[in-house]
Amino acid sequence: MRAGSIGMNVADIDTPALCLDIEVVEANIKRMADYFRDSPVRLRPHAKTHKSPTLAHMQIAAGAIGITCAKLGEAEVMVAAGVQDVLIANQIVGPPKIARLVNLAAHSEVMVAVDDAANAADLNAAAEAKGVRLRTLIEVDIGMRRCGVTPGEPVLDLARKILASPGLRFEGLMGYEGHAIFTEDIEERRRKTEESVKLLTDSAELLREEGIPVQIVSSGGTGTHFITGAYPGVTELQVGSYITMDGQYRALAGVDFDYGLTLQATVISTRGEDQAITDTGMKAVTHEFGLPLLVDPPGWQLTDLAEEHGFLKRIDGPRLRRGDKVTIVPSHGCTTINLHDSYFVIRRGLLEAIWPIAGRGKTY
């Protein structure tokens, strides 16, 4: 972790620096929590975005029932920091990871996604040997063509196998309509989302008709929270990026959260009055969803990234000089955050805290 003097001005922080405007983050957490305050749908925010137990605790304090993680390593970080109710929205396969999972289940309420009978059998054997009952959700493929059981009868078949496994506790179903989330036309996004989520809720109803209780039907993302969260039968949402927001999500209609995450960079070279080079390249900010946005000073545009450099072009802004600071909004927050060791927490322009990004690099 880099040193920083608490109380210093944001402009004095050494760069590249990943900054959280904590007042914006607090407002984003509240806005999402308030949206579902009087709804039967609960929030289980996805920590793969922020990878921070501190932020996870803030979300839970605002009403979230637990946290979602993408990887077992992330879940271990969250549990070690006192977050008990954690869904790993992914399959855990192979003896080393399964051993870690059942050991985690011995002192937490961890829950895991399953989409295969053989994997369920492996989980059951390890859980029985450990003396725990592992909470499980069946993942249903509702259009992502990634992981998941085909909707309908295959879900029922796997549910019966899980119910017959003494080391497993069947909790319900999950599915992700990620293929619909970035549809720009909001009505087309609504159509695709509802079509997909219906596959999930219909599968839940099939199980109930066969006498199998389904407590959890988990789905949703930031770009569809207002659609999936209103769909009958959904019980919880795995929203993630809303907490910090990024350029990709903020461009979508219906996503009304503000930028809480920025990257501070320094101009290290100039070419005349219309070009500038910063110290922030691909190793500090990702661009798989397009180039990041340069938001301060206005009148300048980020045009390219090299490994360690960012290239700026003047449109009609003030002249930049070597040593000037610029502010960038990532186009994809999740992958950018994973490049950094810590957040510089800013309140009203001053450094309030430095928080480690404890889940960084937990890809295993």
HUQUILIN-V400859 format. One record per helix or strand of 2 or more residues. SS is the DSSP state (H for helix, E for strand). FROM is the first residue (numbers start at 1). LEN is the number of residues. Records with the same first field share a line. If there is no record, write none. Layout:
SS: FROM-LEN / FROM-LEN
This chain:
H: 10-3 / 22-14 / 53-9 / 72-9 / 95-11 / 117-14 / 153-11 / 178-4 / 186-24 / 222-7 / 241-3 / 247-4 / 333-5
E: 17-5 / 42-5 / 66-4 / 86-3 / 111-4 / 134-8 / 149-2 / 168-7 / 216-4 / 236-2 / 261-11 / 275-4 / 293-4 / 300-6 / 310-5 / 325-5 / 342-6 / 350-7
